[in-house]
Amino acid sequence: MSKERVFVVDRAAFFDGDWPQGYLQIEDPEAFLDRAWRLGRFVDRAQAEAEPAWKQWIPYCVLRCGDWSAAGDPDERGVLAVQRTSKGGEARLHQSWSIGLGGHIEPVDDRANTEQPNAKTFFDMALQRELREELRRPQAAVPPARLLGMINDDTTEVGRVHAGLAYCIDLGWPLSTAQQRVGIREVSKLHGGLTHLVDFAELWHTGAQFETWSQLLIEAEIVGAMGGRSWSGATSAEGGGEAES
């Protein structure tokens, strides 16, 4: 039986080994992904989970619906929020809420990156595979995922050996339409779905129930603000706009 293999990079290969904590907006996504791809390699997952000298890259995608422009109707906006059940693969995240879907990069993603191989395609293949596994989506194409930034949290057991590549997909449809078209496929592992921002704000009242990466993205305004007030409690004038590329 073959061992599961995942894509990692040496911690020392980025930031001189001193990785920034929290959410970091990436100014040049193409260059960042190219470096992550060129310097990475596949190793046994069991070894990677116990080796803090390596970081496992995890594409981690937020799905939003509605019009997020200044002229958009806030009542039609929503974000995907899911709770991980005890059937999920990562026991350390069971029962946590998340606004990000994604997972490890596997050799199958590398084999799919055959036509003009490049870093963007490599990471996107991994993300799209995970989304196909976890979501019921329409046959029609959805907008491409945009890389926004990197998430790192070395304060937790999970975070010490993983780093998130924070993506966002803006579905564009109003919330009611998006809820009909997009749902959870792996219902034994995930509960939830596309959620109105008002309902999401109620969840966020108990922020500790969210996994750390999601907390960092929410605090960075990736899911925007509601009523002129950010999720961290600051007014829009105090907290600034959305952290997007």
C-alpha positions, -999 to +999 in steps of 0.1 A: +000+000+000+015+033-011+020+061+014+002+094+011+024+122-001+019+159+002+036+190-012+059+209+012+085+237+012+114+242+036+106+268+062+141+282+057+133+289+020+109+317+027+112+348+049+147+337+060+129+310+080+111+336+102+076+334+089+052+363+096+023+354+119-013+360+108-026+370+074-002+385+049-015+401+017+005+390-013+014+419-036+027+397-065+007+364-066+024+351-097+059+355-083+050+341-049+034+310-064+063+305-088+087+305-059+065+282-038+063+257-067+099+257-077+112+252-041+086+226-031+086+188-032+065+159-023+072+139+009+054+113+030+025+130+048+031+113+081+066+126+082+055+161+071+029+163+100+057+159+125+084+181+109+081+218+117+112+225+094+087+220+065+055+238+057+027+220+038+011+244+014-027+243+017-049+262-009-077+276+013-106+292-005-134+316+006-166+315-015-187+347-016-219+355-034-237+387-044-223+419-057-194+430-035-188+463-053-196+496-036-230+497-055-239+461-046-269+452-024-256+440+010-288+420+015-278+397-015-243+391-001-233+359+016-203+337+025-198+300+027-195+289+064-191+252+073-185+232+105-162+203+104-176+171+118-159+142+135-158+124+102-133+149+087-097+139+081-080+164+104-090+154+140-075+185+154-101+207+136-132+187+144-163+208+153-145+240+143-163+265+120-145+276+088-149+300+059-122+282+039-123+250+019-092+233+006-067+207+015-033+192+009-016+192-025-011+157-038+010+141-066-022+138-087-023+176-090+012+176-104+003+150-130-026+171-141-003+201-147+011+187-180+000+213-206+025+241-203+032+234-166+033+264-144+028+274-108-006+290-111-021+259-128-004+235-103-019+252-072-052+258-089-055+221-099-052+212-062-078+237-051-103+228-078-099+191-069-107+198-033-137+220-042-151+193-065-148+168-036-164+190-010-190+210-029-220+204-051-215+230-078-233+239-111-222+225-144-216+261-157-182+275-151-177+296-120-153+326-119-116+317-113-102+317-078-080+347-069-050+344-047-053+371-019-026+362+005-009+338+029-020+326+063+004+314+089+000+305+126+028+288+144+011+290+177-010+258+171+000+222+165-017+222+131-003+256+121+033+248+128+034+224+099+010+241+074+007+274+056-024+286+038-027+301+004-058+322+008-080+323-023-114+338-030-141+330-055-168+355-060-198+336-074-216+368-085-251+353-081-275+368-054-275+348-022-309+330-029-297+319-063-262+308-050-278+287-022-298+268-049-268+262-071-240+255-045-242+231-016-221+207+005-213+174-012-195+158+017-223+162+042-209+136+066-177+157+070-192+193+067-223+210+078-234+245+066-236+263+034-238+298+019-249+321+047-263+357+048-239+381+064-263+389+092-265+352+102-227+349+097-222+378+121-242+359+148-218+330+144-188+353+147-201+365+181-183+334+193-151+337+172-133+311+192-154+284+175-137+292+142-105+276+132-075+300+135-070+305+098-107+316+094-104+339+123-074+356+107-092+360+074-124+374+090-103+399+110-085+409+078-119+418+063-119+391+036-157+387+041-162+425+042-181+446+066-218+449+074-235+481+082-203+501+082-189+479+110-161+453+105-161+419+121-134+430+145-157+457+158-140+487+141-160+511+120-152+511+083-134+544+087-112+529+115-107+495+100-102+503+063-115+484+033-113+447+022-079+431+021-080+419-015-057+417-044 
